Amino acid sequence: MPNGNPAMTYLAAAIQMTAGPDKAANLERAERLVRAGAARGANLVALPEVFNWRGKRDGQAAAAETLDGQSLALMSRLARELGIHLVAGSITEQAAGEPRCYNTSALLGPDGGQIAVYRKIHLFDVDLPGRVTVRESDSKVGGAQVVCAATPLGTIGLSICYDLRFPELYRRLTFAGAQVIAVPSAFTFPTGEAHWEPLIRARAIENQAYVIAPAQFGPNIYGYSDYGNSMIVDPWGRVIARAADQEGVVVAPIDLEYQDRVRRELPALKHARLRANRE
């Protein structure tokens, strides 16, 4: 990577897993899967939303952590040991002076340092009668900052799950330079079956960006199922990796030279007239 320019081609991995209320078991599983991704040559590995703990609301206070708590400390050590960039899905982060918590994603570098921290902006409040009822805002407080960071693997934008339905966030990430966008998720089965792939492909196509979407899958503690189908999509909107209905890791190449060509030959981003607020 001469002159500090990003690596033009490398491998990325999206992890699919099922997390529950046993934090120790979740962290063991996450570590094993991150190691599996790195063993397959991935330089960038992404975990799903709430990878470290997923439990009932009455257990949240005890499970919540700070940014230097157990979960991110373990992931930092792992990133440093493996020499990878790691999107630590999301954790339940303590919010000072607030009984609710943040849903927080961290981008970790190969030195183990925290490159960027993003707190989920859009909270999932939905009622699909007889299928899924969720009120994330009862236990979480939304963030307010759009976050992306320049790295040796290109500029990486951060988002989480329900954010996927708000294209203005992804356009702002793209205007801020994002080339690769992470969407760690726990999409419900009813919404995922209908919208997961179309939304991910749309965000990739309209922003001509790579989208890495690791996800939870299968029955969860809340009594409904998560859709899974973790995937990586390229800037042309092609699904270049997709997970089966099981725990595991999918790997695909990120080719920033190809992305540059897509953006050059179809310069839609330069043609944008109604731009999202960049502030």
N, C-alpha and C positions, 0 to 999 in steps of 0.2 A: 504494500500500500504506500507507494512513494508519495512524497509531498503531502501526506495526510489525507489523500483522497480515499473515498470509500472503496472497499473491496467490491468489484463489479459483479462477481458471481460467488455464491456460497449456498450452503444448505440451511434450511429452517425446519424446525420440528414443532408440531402442535400435539399437545398431550390430551388424551381423553381419559377421564377417571370418574369415579363416584365417591364423593366425600360425604362423611356423616359426622356425628357428634363426637367421635373419638379422635381428638386432635393428633395424638401420637401415631395412631394407625394411618391417618391421612398424610402426615408428614413422611412417614416411612414409605408410603406408596408414591408420593410425589417425588421423593428423592430417587427411588428406584427407576421411575419413568424418565426423569430428567437425565439420569445416567444412561438410560437406554437411548435417548435421543442423541446425546453427545457421542455415544459409542457408534452410532450410525453416521457420524460425521457432521452433525448439525452445529453450526456456529451460533445460531440464534434458536433458543428453545422457549416455548411459551406454555405456561400452565393455565388451566381454566379458572373461572371465577370461583371465589370461596373455596379454594383448593385445600386450605388448612383446617377449616371448621365449618360445618353446616348443621346447625341444630335449632332447637326451639328457642323462641324469644326469651324465655326465662333463664336460659343458659348463656345468653349473649354477653352479659357484663363480665362473667368469669372467663369467657373465651376471647374477648377482645384484647388486642395488643397495641403497643406503640410501634413506631417504625423501627425501633431497635430491639423489638421483642423476639421471642423464640423463633417464630416462623421465618421472618425475613433474615434473621441472623443465620439460620440454617441455610437458607437459599443463597445468601451472600457467600458463605463458606464454600458451598457447592459450585457456584459460578467461578469463584477464584480457583478452586481445585481443578475444575474441568477446563478453565480458560475460555468460557463462553459468555455471550450476552444472554440474559435470562429475564423473560417477562414473568414476574411472580404473580401470575393470575390476578387474584385479589384476596385480601384478608379483611377481617372485620377490625377496623382501627378505632381506638378510643378517640373521642372528640371532647376536648377540654370544655368543661362547663355545660355539657349537653348529655342528657341521659341516653340519647340515641348515638349511633356510631357511624363512621364513614365506611363505605365500601371502596377499598383502596388498592390500586395496582402500583407496583414498583418495577422499574426497569433497572436491572443490575448489570454491571460491567464485569469483564473478565478479571478485574482486580478486586472484585467483591463489593465495590462501592455502589451507592445508589445514584444512578445517573438522573433519574426522573421519578416523580411520584404523582399519580393522578387519582383524584377522588371522584367517583362516579357522579355525574351531573344529573342524569335522568333516572328517576326512581320508578320501579315497576309496580304500579297500582292498577290492578285489572280484576274484573269479575266476569268470568265466563261461566254462567250458571250450569251446575252439574258437572263441570270439568275442572276449572282452576279458579281459585280466588286468592289473590296475593295483594298485600299492602306493604310494600317495602318501606314506604315513608313512615310507617308506624314505628319501625325500629332503626331506620337509617336516616341520616341527614345528607342532603345533596352537596356535592362540591360545586365550585364556580369557575375553575381554571381549565382552559384548553391547554393540553400538555403534549409537546413533542420534543425530541432531543436528537441532536446530531451525534452520530456514532461512527466508528470505522466500518459499519455495515450499512451505512446510509442513515437518513433521518427517519426515526421511528416515532409514530404517533400512537398515543394510548387512548383507549376507550374501554367500556365494559358493557356487555350484554344489551340491555334495553336501549342504550345509546344508539344502537344500530338503526333504530327507527327515526333518527333525527339527522337527516342529511346535512343540515347546516353545520353540525359539529365536524363532520368529515371534510367538508369544503374548507372550513377554517384551518383544520390540520394540514390540508394540502397546500393552502396559501402560505402556511408557516413552513413549508418545505418537506412535509411528510412524503416519503417514498414507500414505506412499509407501515401498515397500520395493524395493530393488535386489537382483537376483540374477544378477550376471555369471557366465557359465557356460561350460563346455566339456563338455557332456553327451555321452557315447558314443552311437552310433547305436542299439545294442540296448536300452539302458536308456531312451534318449530316446524312441524310437518307442513304448515301452510306457507310460512314466510321466511324461514331461516336461510335457505339457499338463495331465493330471489333477492333478499336484502343484502346479503354478503356480496353477491355478484354485482348488484346495482352500485354499492359503495365502491367496489373495485373499478367498475367500468366508468362511472362518472368522475372519479378522481384519478383514473389511470394509475392506480396504486396496487401493490401487493397487499392482500388482506389475509392475516393469519388469525384463525378463529378456533382456539381450543375450547372444548366444552365438557360439561358434566353430562352423564347419560344414565338412563335407567331409573328404577323406582327410588324415591328419596324419602327422607324422614317426614316430609310434609304431606305424604299421602297421594302425590301425583308423580308422574314420570318426566324425566328430562329427555330431550330429543337426541342429544349426542350429535352425530354426523360432523365431528370436528373436521375442519377443512382449511386448505390454503388455496387462494384464488389469485390468478395473475392479473396484470393490468388490462388485459383484453377481456377479462371476465370469465376465463376458463378455469374450471375446478381442476387443479393439478395434483391435489391429494385429498382424500376423504377417508375418515375412519369408519370401520365396521361397527356393529353394535356390541362393542366390548371395550374393556380397558386396553389402552395401547398408545402407540406413537405413530404419527404419519409424518413423512419427510418429503420435502420438495425443494427444487432449486430456486433461489432468488437471483435474478439476472438483471442488474440495474442498467446494463447497456441495452438490453431488450426494452426495458421500461423507457429509457431515453428515446429509443426509436419509435415506440408507440406514441409518446407525447409529441415527438417531432413530426411524424407523418399524419397524425390526427390531432392537431393542436387545439383541441376543444377548451383546454384550460386557459389558453391565451385569448380565446374568443368569449370568455365569460363576461357578461355585462352587468348582471345583477349579482353582486358579490356579497357574501355573508360578512357581517360586521367583524373586522379583524381585531377589535379591542378585547 
